[in-house]
Every structure is written in structure tokens, then in C-alpha cells.
Amino acid sequence: MKQLKKYLIITVLVLVFIIAMMFTVNAQSSQTEAKIAGGAISACRGEQITMVVTMKDNPGFTYLKLGVSYDENALTLVNMSNGEVCQNLTEGMFYIWSSITNVTENGVLMELTFSVNEDAAFSEQMIEITVVECSDYDENDVPFNVRNGYVDIICAHYKHPDAYTPVITAPTCTSIGYTTYTCDCGDSYISDYTEKLPHSYIQNVTDPTCTAMGYTTYTCEHCGDSYISDYTNKISHSYTQNITPPTCTVMGYTTYTCECGDSYISDYTDKLPHAYGAVVTPPTCTAMGYTTYICDECDDWYITNYTDKVPHIYTERVTAPTCITLGYTTYTCACGDEYIADYTDLIPHTYTPSTVSPTCTAMGYTKYLCECGESYKVDYVDKIAHDYKATITAPTCIAMGYTTYKCDCGDVVVSDYKNPEGHTYVPEVVKPTCTKMGYIAYTCSCTSKYYSNYTDPLGHNYDKWIVDKAATTKEEGIQHRNCKNGCGVVEKEAIEKLEGLTFLEILGIVLIVEIFAIVCVLAVGTVLHFVISNKKQNKAKAQGISSTAEETKKE
């Protein structure tokens, strides 16, 4: 037991020594570490700003050498002024303060005045402060904790909303008008919408000709939109005559030609008679005999004056006339001889009318179609007006509402714009937990969201330790405790092993327990003996008093 007590005393002394050393080291470090800090400033292009560099917790120095670096594409150093900490300043590539005694003042070390370049990028620029060298009177290095300065270069419109330049786009007959607001930084937005203008049509009359109908073309002088209407009928052809005299091979005729290119032939005259010479071909068994008459002028010839031959047996095949081909009869002999005769004239076309109704994109008309494919169109009817169907798109919290007018032909017009309605936020309270902060989430139906009213985490609230496994002299025990907040976190901790005892120590403890038991037994026996003796004495006294009383009564 003395040895166990000795171990405990030594352990307590070691812990006290370690804690004292920790406090000493922390006190020394807090006393010797100085702090140099630059500021954080926001500025616009073209502005001048001054950054104050301060010193704090100054342990004392006689020599301080600082370097300052920054992006010269964004910033220009205009001026550097010394502060109140130390007056002996030497400027150059570095800023050097020197003194013959330790300088221990705190406050403004120096002030740096920068001009923000006109073409500087919108970004956060770091002013890097570097302690190159610092020593005290005893030539010991003085440690520093340096915090760099920062200049946040922002656009002027964040400070001056009137920095936007408006450009007005006037409405036309095809698009709405609007105003574009643009900042020098490139940021822009569109607002102040105005309705489209009506079309301004100019008429262009096309006169009818002998081949095409006349009409009027209406064209918008602003956007080029156009449509055709006011059709007039074609005029008659104006023909000129060209007479072709007859020859012995062709008939004479007159050609009538219009300036449009249309022409026809009429007024036929008979051909002149041929001047034939006769050539007689005697008949054979396969062919008739005949006389060939050949014209001396045109080499035209014909055969006549046939003489008998072996008679042909012809079969007739009649081909009826149509509206595009003549009718005729084909005579065919079994020997292969064949000829065509008995021509009949063309029959007239048989037209079937069909009416095509007008639409909003095309005129109506009547089409006359023959079975042979020949057709023509007449009786044109003007286009009908568009039949628009309105579809309303309601405004949202971020987008404008409008009405879309659409015709079945595909023509679309958008109008009736309405401004956005703005966000409508619904709050949702999220309670804090042991490890997470609480807050209120504000959510709009468009998914826009922001958070506010943050509350600190609750932190774990543990109940009492519960021993899962008791420690022994051979192994550690285990105990745990649960968080009362219901987060499910369980903290576990080991229980140190019990100190082992030697055989003599165990024997000594057993002897002490036995001696304590014997002493207890003896004490109990002594107490019982005292109680019993006391009762006997009290009883004897009671008997003596009783006998004296009886004697007194007898007397």
C-alpha cells in the first residue's frame, strides 16, 4: 500500500509540473509574438484608397525590414506615409525602421495610398506584407504574425445605381420596343417594353395581260410583310397575221401570233397539184401490182392503179378517238401486211369542276380538270382573315406574363405583356441540433431560397456514465454515456486497469481484514456484556426498591 501511495504522489507531482510548464510556455509566446495587419477595403476603378498597416502586441524591436507587393496591373502606389510606431524610416526596395533602443509602441505602422487602375479587373487584390527581418536590442529575432491587406475592386454601379447608360430601341411592326440599360463593366438589363406598331402597307398595282390576271400587291414599307388581293380578269390577245402560201406538198395557211407568244394557225388553202410521172410496178404473188406517180417538183409520190394479187384477208381493229388522240381503224392481214385508215376527229375535253376554298394564306378558286390531265383555274376568291386563338402565359415571380395569338396556319403574334409578380417566400423553421445550427429557410415557388435567423448548435448533453465492463488488474474496463437530446451520439471511454498487488500485500490485506473482524467481534462481545450486566443491575435495583416499599407498607 505504501508503494501504491508513493506511485500516486509521483504521478500528481508530474502532472503539476507539466501544467506549470504549459502555462509558462503560453505566457512567453503570448508576450513575444507581435502582430502586423493590413486592412480590407472596397473601391471602384479610378478611385484612390488608403490602407492602414497597424502593429499590435509589440514586444520591442530596434530593426524592422518589411516588403510590400501587389498587382501593378490593378493598383498603383501613389504615396506611403510613416505611422506613429517608429519615426526612423528608410524607403527603397524595402521599408526599414531602425532605432538605438527597443521600440515598443503599438498603433499605425504606415499608411499606403493606392490608385485603382481604370482597366483593373473586378476582383479581390491582395496587398502582401512580408517581414524580411526583425530583431531587438539583444539582436534576438522577433517573431511576427502577419495578416495581409486586401482591396476588393468592384463596379461603380454597386455604389452608384445611376451608372447605367440607357439605349432606347423603338418598336416596329414586327417587334416590341424596349430600353437597354448598360454599365461600363458590361452588366446590363432590359426594361420599359412598348407595344409593336401597326403595319404601313403601300399598294403596287399589276395590270392584267392576255396570259395572266391583274392584281394589287400590298407591302409594308417597314418590315416587308406583303399580301396580294383585288384580282382582275385577263385581257384579250392581240394577234398579227402571217400568211404562208400553198405548195404541192403543204397547204397554205395563216399564222396568228400575239405579243405574249400565243399563236394559232387558220385559214388553210388547198395544196397545188403535183406534176407526177408514172412508174408501173407489175403485181406479184405477194403484192399487188401498182403504178407509182412521182412528183417532179417535190419528189412526192403515191401508188395507185393496183392490179389484182392474192387477196389479203384483213381484220379490222377500231381505236376510238379521245380528247388528245384521233380515232382510226387498223387493217391487219395474216401475212403481216397492215395499214391504218378511217381516221376520226378528236372529241372535246370533258372537264370536272372542283372548288378550293380560300384560307388565311392562299386564295380560293375553281379548278376544271379533264381525265386526260388537262386543267385550268378560274373564279379566284380573296384570302380570309387569320383566326387567332389566344394562349395566356401568366407572369411568375421572375418572368413577365404575355398572351400568344396563334392561327392554325402557323402565324403567331405575342402581345399583352405583364410585369413579374415578385417572390413570395414561405418560412420554414429548422431547429438546432447538437452539432448543427438552427435557422429559418425562406423558399419561393420558383425555388429561390435564402436563410436567416441562425441559432447556435445545442451541443451534446450527456447523462451519467454507465459501466459496460468493469476494470480488472489484467485489462481495462469500458463505460459509456448517451446524449440526452436524442441525437443518438454515444461517448465511450476506457476505465484504467486496477493496480496489481504483490503476495505480501495481499497477505497483509487479508491479515488486516481478519484483525478488523476479530476486533469487531470483540467489540460486539464487550457491548453485549455491558448491556447484559446493565440489565442485571437495573433488575436488582428494581427488586431492592420493591422490597423496601413492601416493608414500608407493613409498618
Salt bridges, closest charged atoms under 4 A:
GLU47 OE1 - LYS159 NZ 3.59
ASP57 OD2 - LYS35 NZ 2.79
GLU221 OE2 - HIS222 NE2 3.86
ASP262 OD2 - HIS237 NE2 3.80
ASP300 OD2 - HIS274 NE2 3.15
ASP387 OD2 - LYS389 NZ 3.92
ASP408 OD2 - LYS389 NZ 3.62
ASP468 OD2 - HIS480 ND1 2.64
GLU475 OE2 - LYS469 NZ 2.99
GLU491 OE1 - ARG481 NE 2.78
